[in-house]
Amino acid sequence: MYDDSTSGGGGRPGSGRGGRPGIRLTFATTALGWAAGRWPGLDGELAGLRPVVRPGSVVLDLASTYGAYTWILSRLAGPVGSVHCFEPLPGPARRLTRSATALGSHNVRVHRIGIGTGGRGEPLWAGRDPGAAALRIAPAPGSTQVPMATVDDARRWLELDRVDFIRVDADGAEGAVLSGAFVTLLGDRPTLLLRIDPARLAAHDVRPGDLVRRLTITLGYRMYRWSAGSWHLVPAVTDDRCFYLFRARRAESGGG
């Protein structure tokens, strides 16, 4: 059920003990940071990762696709940090692994597995076309069944001492991801970068306000949006943004 492809480095999975980032990674992330919000398809929030991801961080990048976030997270986490990419689609997973090697991202591990209900709900199927609705409940011609796990499962399998940052872009299944991360959220208090798309959430019978309340009221997080070069505290989801940052109050009071 668990498929792990390493991109380089040594030690047990999650150790993050590889060499220094290559010059190609430095060049690529500098270019991505400059293009964030300027080029179509590159979110402005890419430029907002630096203030919230520190050297040595343990990062989970859920539904990494082609890795725009992955490479910036890799550089920020540094040689003693680690970035675990969970990408169930075979094509993007292979490209992520090859790109990590080419860029010198020794702290990146690519896992061909979906993060969500951990098999406690409907099985998901991966189609051939990553540009369409790639993960679906019903099988289609040429599709393959996707192994699923929870964040809490993955943390245990990878023997991670902690998780510091999680990016979630789950095509509307963000609620299922959070349900499977309850122990990690309570224990580690990681910072979250969460996609909240009302239309995608509606397909899973989830409302944005309910998702926000689970984090802010039940779990004690605060919600921010990226604007004018910094993160700003906001009370609710707005129509002009998809990604929101959530930081635990305890981490903020401790300067984390």
Buried (B, 14 or more C-beta within 10 A) or exposed (E): EEEBBBBBBEEEBBBBBBEEBBEBBBEBBEEBBEBBBEEEEBBBBBBBBEEBBBEBBBBBBBBBBBBBBBBBBBBBBBBEBBBBBBBBBBBBBBBBBEBBBEBBBBBBBBBBBBBBBBBEBEBBBBBBEBEEEBBBEEBEEEBEEBBBBBBBBBBEBBEBEEBBBBBBBBBBBBBBBBBBBBBBBEEBBBBBBBBBBBEBBEEEEBEBEEBBEBBBEEBEBBBBBBEEEEBEEBEEBEEEBBBBBBBBEEBEEEEE
